[in-house]
Amino acid sequence: MKGKERKEMVKHEPGRAISPFDEMERWFDEVFRKPFFHFGPSRWPGIQQIGREELSPAVDIYREKGDVVVKAEVPGMKKENIKINLTDNSITISGKKEKEEKVEEKDYYRYESSHGSFHRTFSLPEGVETDKARAKFKDGVLEVRIPVSEEAKKKEREVVIE
């Protein structure tokens, strides 16, 4: 490429060494943003965070037999505690999990409770017919099927790899 000027798409800045003060500032920022993060299971394995579970279900989105399929793994949840909202271009799955366990024996009493919630939103491709969506929930797996319109299927084309 003689005679052509080379332009960078991304500006490259050489790295610099992190000073102890920068590291300390980063640590303080992290502590004040998440004050109890450092006392969780990763730092002290014997200590469990009690009362609040953080849920983030694994979600797969794919096309199958003319539908966009959204599958979410939500073990231990009841379908009454799961909510699905659709717009023309997005799907939001949210849920709340509450668990209480009480054990009363002759010589001890134990009561544990935990709760957590999640809220995940994903973009949908153009041409889905959200008004015809169907959802099933079985064995901790939520499956939402959203048909793709015939018009959108016709616009789809395969790209040849060179």
C-alpha positions as CSV (number, residue, x, y, z in Angstrom):
1,M,0.0,0.0,0.0
2,K,2.5,2.5,-1.2
3,G,1.6,6.2,-1.1
4,K,-1.5,5.6,1.1
5,E,-1.6,7.1,4.6
6,R,-2.5,4.6,7.3
7,K,-5.2,5.6,9.7
8,E,-5.9,3.8,12.9
9,M,-9.5,2.9,13.8
10,V,-8.7,2.8,17.5
11,K,-6.3,5.0,19.2
12,H,-3.5,3.0,20.9
13,E,-2.1,4.3,24.1
14,P,0.8,2.6,25.6
15,G,0.1,1.1,29.0
16,R,1.6,2.6,32.2
17,A,2.6,1.0,35.4
18,I,-0.1,1.2,38.2
19,S,1.2,3.1,41.1
20,P,0.4,2.0,44.7
21,F,-1.8,5.1,45.0
22,D,-3.9,4.1,41.9
23,E,-4.3,0.6,43.3
24,M,-5.4,1.9,46.7
25,E,-7.9,4.3,45.0
26,R,-9.3,1.5,43.0
27,W,-9.7,-0.7,46.1
28,F,-11.5,2.1,48.0
29,D,-13.9,2.6,45.0
30,E,-14.7,-1.1,45.0
31,V,-15.2,-1.2,48.8
32,F,-17.6,1.7,48.8
33,R,-19.5,0.5,45.8
34,K,-20.0,-3.0,47.3
35,P,-19.1,-2.8,51.0
36,F,-19.7,-6.5,51.8
37,F,-18.2,-7.9,48.7
38,H,-14.9,-8.8,50.4
39,F,-16.6,-10.9,53.1
40,G,-18.3,-13.2,50.6
41,P,-17.5,-16.8,49.7
42,S,-14.6,-16.0,47.4
43,R,-12.5,-14.4,50.1
44,W,-13.6,-16.4,53.1
45,P,-15.0,-19.8,52.0
46,G,-16.4,-20.7,55.4
47,I,-18.7,-17.7,55.5
48,Q,-21.9,-17.7,53.5
49,Q,-24.0,-14.7,52.6
50,I,-27.2,-15.1,54.4
51,G,-30.6,-13.8,53.4
52,R,-30.1,-12.6,49.8
53,E,-29.4,-14.8,46.8
54,E,-28.3,-13.2,43.6
55,L,-30.0,-14.9,40.7
56,S,-29.0,-14.6,37.1
57,P,-30.5,-17.5,35.1
58,A,-28.6,-18.9,32.2
59,V,-30.5,-18.0,29.0
60,D,-30.2,-19.4,25.5
61,I,-31.8,-17.7,22.5
62,Y,-31.9,-19.4,19.1
63,R,-34.1,-20.1,16.1
64,E,-35.9,-23.4,15.7
65,K,-38.7,-24.4,13.3
66,G,-39.7,-20.9,12.4
67,D,-39.7,-19.6,16.0
68,V,-37.3,-17.5,18.1
69,V,-36.9,-19.6,21.2
70,V,-35.8,-18.1,24.6
71,K,-34.9,-20.7,27.2
72,A,-34.1,-19.8,30.8
73,E,-33.0,-22.1,33.6
74,V,-34.7,-21.1,36.8
75,P,-34.4,-24.0,39.1
76,G,-36.4,-24.0,42.4
77,M,-38.8,-21.3,41.2
78,K,-42.5,-21.5,40.8
79,K,-44.2,-20.4,37.6
80,E,-46.4,-18.0,39.6
81,N,-43.2,-16.0,40.5
82,I,-42.0,-15.6,36.9
83,K,-43.1,-12.7,34.7
84,I,-42.6,-12.3,31.0
85,N,-43.1,-9.0,29.2
86,L,-42.8,-8.6,25.4
87,T,-42.5,-5.5,23.3
88,D,-42.1,-5.4,19.5
89,N,-38.3,-5.6,19.8
90,S,-37.5,-7.0,23.3
91,I,-38.3,-9.7,25.9
92,T,-38.0,-9.2,29.6
93,I,-38.0,-12.1,32.0
94,S,-38.1,-11.4,35.7
95,G,-38.7,-13.4,38.8
96,K,-38.6,-13.6,42.5
97,K,-37.5,-16.5,44.7
98,E,-38.3,-16.9,48.3
99,K,-37.2,-19.8,50.4
100,E,-37.8,-20.6,54.0
101,E,-36.6,-23.6,55.9
102,K,-37.6,-24.3,59.5
103,V,-36.3,-27.3,61.5
104,E,-37.5,-27.9,65.1
105,E,-35.9,-30.8,66.9
106,K,-35.9,-31.8,70.5
107,D,-32.5,-30.1,71.2
108,Y,-32.2,-27.4,68.6
109,Y,-34.2,-25.0,66.4
110,R,-33.0,-23.7,63.0
111,Y,-34.7,-21.2,60.7
112,E,-33.2,-20.1,57.4
113,S,-34.6,-17.9,54.8
114,S,-33.3,-16.5,51.6
115,H,-34.7,-14.5,48.8
116,G,-33.6,-13.1,45.5
117,S,-34.8,-11.7,42.3
118,F,-33.7,-11.2,38.7
119,H,-34.6,-9.1,35.7
120,R,-33.1,-9.8,32.3
121,T,-34.0,-8.1,29.0
122,F,-33.0,-9.2,25.5
123,S,-33.4,-7.7,22.1
124,L,-35.5,-9.6,19.6
125,P,-34.9,-9.7,15.8
126,E,-37.2,-7.8,13.5
127,G,-40.3,-9.6,12.2
128,V,-41.2,-11.6,15.3
129,E,-44.9,-11.9,16.1
130,T,-45.0,-11.1,19.8
131,D,-48.8,-11.4,19.9
132,K,-48.5,-15.1,19.1
133,A,-45.9,-15.9,21.8
134,R,-46.3,-19.1,23.9
135,A,-44.5,-20.0,27.1
136,K,-44.0,-23.3,29.0
137,F,-42.5,-24.0,32.4
138,K,-41.4,-27.5,33.3
139,D,-38.7,-28.8,35.7
140,G,-37.1,-25.4,36.3
141,V,-36.8,-24.5,32.6
142,L,-38.8,-21.7,31.1
143,E,-39.3,-21.8,27.3
144,V,-40.8,-18.9,25.4
145,R,-41.5,-19.5,21.6
146,I,-42.1,-16.4,19.4
147,P,-43.1,-17.1,15.8
148,V,-41.2,-15.3,13.0
149,S,-43.4,-13.7,10.3
150,E,-43.4,-15.2,6.8
151,E,-42.3,-11.8,5.5
152,A,-39.2,-11.8,7.8
153,K,-38.4,-15.4,6.8
154,K,-38.3,-14.3,3.1
155,K,-35.9,-11.5,3.8
156,E,-33.4,-13.9,5.4
157,R,-30.5,-14.9,3.1
158,E,-27.3,-16.9,3.5
159,V,-24.0,-15.2,3.2
160,V,-21.2,-17.1,1.4
161,I,-17.9,-17.2,3.1
162,E,-15.0,-16.3,0.8
